[in-house]
């Protein structure tokens, strides 16, 4: 490995994902500043990224970090943790569902964690600033932001039938999960534009690429934050077999997400002293909260074999339908699989939802198992407020070694209990018309008497078949507590000119999908930084 000289910029952004692309665009609009954006992955030129229904083919590909957790004691297995590794980050590989959580999520950041300025009324303008919603408008939605949000260009007949059944069961119909309330059942809006995935690389980065003051480097793996005393001075990174250093005159902005941002802090000697000593890294800034407070949403499926209908993946992803998508941007290739769902409370009857449902007419997330050879419909149950807290730690001082990801799934028994209660609601909805007429038998759990399964059997199903919902947060938590890593301006405690701007700063996981809130965080941070 050879080393090259030091380059100078005003801002160095590490990670061109859901947050990093936002910052690169917003900061580089000031032509007086020089901005460097580093991305470990490659460009987002693969057509599969832009086809919504191809999302399953991205997992385990060159666009995926392909992380795995350590073995989880309660389920007795490790979990696959896909994360985007390309321009756009996970916004280029996710399920594209646009939700925001609810008012209580953000007010609790402010009131319970000391995140001043992050209550719901504070952050709503940044959601609206980011958004160009094709159907919805004020007072909750924007119409001229970079991020296109639309009603999906294709919806399978079974998704509509499930929605009708959920309303028959007693839920209110909700055509705006990101509006006044997310409670109820409805079809999900998606981050797409005319049926094509619309990542933050599409929304923010691509329009900015022609600016002479913005430099974007892909295949650039950050290895260390260089410190000058207590000040963050630059970033060391590997590219083309060479070690390079980029100096930041103003600030370094970490946007690597809930795994890579704490990993880079730890590699730089910023973290818990005992953990750093264990892997042979000198302590530069003792900050015990780095890599702690890891939270993630789990989901567990109920899968039915269906009759008199089709399976999106098995039956509809045909060459003719691909050509239809390429020409018109609609048809089955515009499906994101998770087409329909709901937010509801299944445990204590409060108005605040504790479960999210996400489903569609194919095998959605079967823990990496080979899918069924017949048409199916899946409905996943996602408990929204996990009580367990995990960690991200270093396995070694090698910056290219995967970190140790330990979400501690099911360490708190109540997490499994909420999931069981949610699955019972899912099974009860399935008895209602018009959805019930399409169901042949249960595929998962495999039972001739699905309703007769006791709680112990359902809990065993949960432990066997649950999978990540791809929502890790919290490992560089914002707030004023002992384990907080950044303050309300997202500045790292004990280090000058260093901020973290990504999902890792969320003190608690929000009640829904995390992509839109991550973009909101970056919009708010960009205004503060610039």
N, C-alpha and C positions, 0 to 999 in steps of 0.2 A: 504494500500500500504506500502511495506517495502522498505528500501534502502539497497544497497550493497556497497562495497568498490569501490575505484577508480582504474581503470586499466590504464596502460600507453602504448602509441603507438607513433610512429613518425608522422604519418598522420592519421587523422580521416576523412573519406569521408561519407557525409550524402546523401543517395539516390543512389540506384544501377540501375539507368536508362541509357538512351542513353549516357550520359557523365560519370556517376559514374563508370560504368563497364570499360570504357576506362582507367580512371585514376587508378583504382584498378589493372589492368593488367600492365600498363606501369610503375607505381611506384614500384610495388612489384617485378619487374624484378631485382631490386637492392636488393640482399639478406641481405644487411646491414641495411635495414630499416624495421620497423614494420608498417603494414597497417591494419586499421580497416575499413570495409565497412558496413554501416548500411542501411537496407532497411525496410520500414514500411510494405510492403506487404510480401507475402510468396514466396516460390520457384516457378519456372516456369515449374512445372511438368505436368500441365494440357495439355492433347493432343490438346485441342482446340487452345492453343496458337500457336502451330506449324503447324496447318492446315490453309493455307491462306484463304480459303473460309469460315472458321468458325469465321472470325473476328467480324462479327455482334453479335455473341453469347457472346463475351467477354464484351460488353458494359453492365453495370449494374451488372456484376458478381463480384466474390471475387477478380478479378484482376483489378478492376476499382475503382478509388476514387469516381466516380459517383457525381461529382460536378454539381452544378447548379448556374447560374448567378442570381443576383438580377433581378427583373423585369425591362426590358428595356423600357423606356418611348415611344420611337418611334414605335417599333413593338407592344408594349403593352403586352409583355409576357416575361417569363424567358426562358433561353436557357440551354439545357443539355450540360455539358462540360466533356466528358469522358477523363480520364487521367490514364495511366498505373500504377498499384499498384502491382508490382511483380518484380522479377529479370528481368532486361532488360527494366523496366519502359514502356514508351509508344512505344518503339521499339518492345515490345512483344505484342502490341495490335493495332498497327496502320495499315494503308492501304499499307504499304511497298513500296510506290512509291519512287524512287531514283531520285531526282533532286537537284540542288544546287543554283538556282538563277542565277544571271548574274554578269558580271564584275562591272557594275555601283553600284550594291548593296554594295559591299565591299569597293570600292573606296570611296563611300559616307560615310561609317563608318569612314574612315581615314580622309577625307577632310572636312566633314561637322560636325563631332562629336568629332574629336580629338582622334580617336582610332588609334594611331600610331602603325604601324606594322600589320594592319589588311586590307590592300588593297588587291585586287585580286591576284596580283603577289606574295604577301606575304603568302596568305592562300592556294593557289593551291597545293603546295607540301604536305600539310597535308591532303587534300582530297585524293591525290594520295597515300599517305602513308597508309591510312586507308583501301584502296579499293583493292579487287581482282575481277576485272571485267572479266566475262567469254567470252566477245566478243570484247570489246574495249580496246585500249592501249594508249600509249603515243601519243601526248604530254599532254593529259588531264586526262588519267586514269591510275590507278595502277593495277598491275597484281599479287601481292603477299602479299597484306594486309590482315588483319583478316576479313574484312567485305565483304562477298560474294555479288556480284551484278550480276544479270543475266537477259536475256530475259525471260519473264514469260513462264513457261512450258506449258501453255494452253492459247489460245486466242479464244474467241467466234467469230463466223462468222460475227455477226453484228458489232463488234468492227472494224474488217477489212473493212467492207462496209462503216462504218462512216468515217474511215480514207481516203478511196478512194474518198468519197464525199467531204471531206474537201479539198483535193487536186484539185478536179474538181472545187470547189468554188473559188480557187485561192491561197491557202496556199501552201508553199513549204513542201515537205515531209522531216521530220527530224528524223533520226534514232539514234540521240544522244542529248538528251535534256541537258546533262551536259558537252557538248563539247564547241566548239568555240562560238556557239550561241544556245539559247534555242528556238528561234523563229521558228514557223512552227508546223506541225501536225505529230503525230507519236504514236507508241505504247510505253507505259512506261516500263522502266526497273524497277526491284524490288529487294529489299534486301531479296533474297531467295537463297537457295543452293539446287540444284536438286529438285526444286518444293516445298521445305519446308521453312517456315519463318526462317530467319537468323537474330536474334536480337543481340544486343550488349552483352547479356548474353551468347549467342552461340559463338559470334565472339571473345570476349575479356575475359569474366569472367571465362567461363568453363575451358579453357586451363590453367588458373592460380590457380584454386582451390586447387591443390596439393602442392602449395608452403607453407612451414611452417611459412613464415613471413606474410601471408595474412589471416586475420580473417574476415569471412562474417557472419553477424547476420541478419536474417530475422525477421519479426514481431517486429521490433524495431522502435518505433516512437520517433523521436527526439523532445524534448520539449523546449530546451533552449541551447544557447551558453553561457558557463561560461566565464566570463571576469576577468582578473587580471589586473586592471587598464585599459589601452588601448590595452591590448594584449588578443587575444582569447586563452583561456587555455584549454578548453575541451567542450564536448557535454554531456548534460544530456538527457537520453532517457528512455522510458518505454518498458519493455519486460517481459512477463510472470508475470504481476502484480507487478513487482518490478521496482523501480527507480534506474537507474545505471548512472555512470559517467565515461566517457572515456577521459583521459588526452592526449593532443597532444603536444609532445615535439617540433615538427617543425611547422605543419600547420593544420588548419581545412579547408576542402574543401566542400562547399555547392553545391550539384548537384541535388537539389530537383525539379528543373524546375521553370517555371514562376509563379506558384502558391505557392508551398511549400517553395522555397528559401526566397522570401520576407516575407512570414508568419513567418518563424523561426527567421529572423532578427528582425522583429517587436516584437515577443514574448520575445526576448532577450534585448529589450530596445534600438534597433538600428533603428531609423526611424524619422518620423516627430514628434516633441515634442507634438504638439497639439493633433494629432491623438492618440499618446501613452497615454497622460493624459486622453483622453476621455474613454479609456478602463481600466484605473487604473494601467498602467505599468510605472515603473520608467524609466526615460530617462537615458541611459548610453552613447549613442553616437548620437547626433542630426544629422540626415541624411535624409532630406526631400524627396529625390527621391525614397526611398524604397517603392515599391508597386505602383509607378506611371508609366506613359508611357506605359501602357498595350496596346498591339496591337494584333489583330487576323485577320486572313482571314475568311470571310464569304463565303458561297456558296449557290447559288439558283438554283433549278433544272427546267429543262423542261423534262417532262416524256411523252412518247408516248406508246400507246398500239401497239403491233406489230402483224404481221401475217406471216405465213409460216416460222416461226422460233421458238426459245425456249427462256425461261427465266432461267438463271443460277440457281437461288435459287428455283424457283417453280418446274422446270422440270429436272434439271441435278444433284442435290445433292442427289443422290440415294445410297443405300447400295453398289451396284456394283461399282459405281464410287468412293466411299470411299475406297473400297478395292483396286481399281486401283491406287489411290493415295498412299495408304500405301505400295503397292508393287513396284510401278514404279515412284512415285513422279510426276505424270502428270494427265491429265484429269481435269474436271471442279473444283475439290477441290483444284487445284493449282491456280485458279483464285483469284485475289484480288479485283474483281468487277470494280475497277477503271482502266480499261485496256488500254484505249485510250484517247487521248486528244490533247491539243495544247497550245501554247503561242502566243498571238497576241496583237496588239494594236487596240483598237476600238474607241478611242476618238480623238486623235490628229495626227494620222498618223506617229508618230515617230517610230524608229526602236526598242526602248525599249518597251517590252510588258507591257500592263497594265491589262491583263486578262489571266487567266489560265482556260482551259477547262478540265474536268475530267469526264469520263463516261464509261458505260458498260451496258450489257444486263440484267439488273434487276432493282429493285427499290432502288436507291442509295440515302439515307438520305432524309426521308420525315418527318423531325421534330418530330420523335418519333411516328408518326401515323402508324396505321396498313397498311401494304402494299396492293397493288391491288391484286385481285384474278385472274389475267390474265397476260399473258406475256407482259413485258414492256422493254423499253430501256430508260435510263436516261442520260442526259448530264448536268453536273453542271457547272455553271459559277462562277469563283472565282476572284474578283477584287484584284489585287496584291499590291496596294499601299493605304491602307485605311488611311484616314486623321484623323479619330477619335482616341482619346487617352483615355484609361480608367484607372481603379485602382484595386488593390487588397488590402483590408484593413481587420483588425481584427474585428470579431463580438464580441469577448470577450477575456479575458486573458486565457481562457481554451485552451490548445494546441491541444485538440482533437475536438474542435468545428470547423466546416468548415469556412473558411474565406469568406468575402463578395467580390464576384467577379463582377465587373461592367465594362464591355468592352465599354459601351456607344455606342452601335451599332446605326448607322445612325444619330448620332448627327450632323455630317457634311453632308448636303444633297448631295454633290457630290459623296459620296460613293454609294448611291442608283442609281444615274444617270449612273455611270460606269457599274453597274450591269445590268441595263436595256439595255444599248448599247450592252453589251456582250450577253444578251439573244436574242437580235435581230439577232446577228451573228449566234448564235446557231440555231435559227429557219430558217434562210436563208440556212444554210448548209444542213438542213434536206430535202430541196427540190431537192437536187442534186442526181444524180445516182452514185452508185447503191443503196444507202441507202434508198431513198424515196420509193422504191417498197416494202419495209418491213413495212412501217408505216400504221397503220389502222386509228388511230385518236389520238387527243391530250387527255392525261389524266390529266396533269398539265402543264400549266393552263387549267382548264376545259372549253374548248371553241370550238365551231364548226368553228370558223374563227380565228385561232391563229394569223395569220398575220394581222388581222384587229384590234387587241387590241392596244389601244393608250398607251402612256407612263404612264398615271395615273393608268391604269389597270395593267400594268406590274409592276409598283412600288408597288402596293398593293399586287400583287403576291409575290414579293420579301420580303416584310415585313411579310407576312404570312408564307412563306415556307422556308426562308433562315435558315441555320444552320451553326454551327461552322465547319471550315475545320481543326480543331484540331491543329492550329499553334500559340498558345499564346507565345508572346515574350515581352521583353523590361522592365520588372518590376525591374530589377537591372542593369540598362543600363550602358554600358561602354562608357567612354568619359571624356570630360573636362567641360561639361556644368553644370549649376546650379543644375539640377536634376540627374546628373550622380551619380551612386552608386559605381562603380568600375573603376579603372584606366586601362590602356592598358595592364597591366599584370594581370588583373582581381582581383586585391587586393581591398578590401573594404576600402573606404576612412575613415580615422579616427580610424581604427582598425588594429593592427599588426597581422600577421600570420593568416589572414582570407581571403579566396578568394571565389568567386562565379564562378562556371564553369558549365554553362548550357545555355539553350536558353534565359533565362531572361537577359543575358548580351547584347543581340543584341540591338543596339540603334534603329534600324528600322527593321521591318520584311522583310526578303528577298523575292525575286520574285519567290516563289515556295514552295515546301514542306520543312519543317524545320528539319527533322531528320538527314539527311546527314550533313548539316551545324553544328548541335549540336555536332555530332561526331568529325567533324573537329576542333571545338573549344576546345574540350577535348584533342585531339591529340596535338594541339599547346600548350595548357596549360601544359600538362604533360612534354613536352620538357623543358619548362621554369622552372617548379617546380623542376624537377629532375636534 
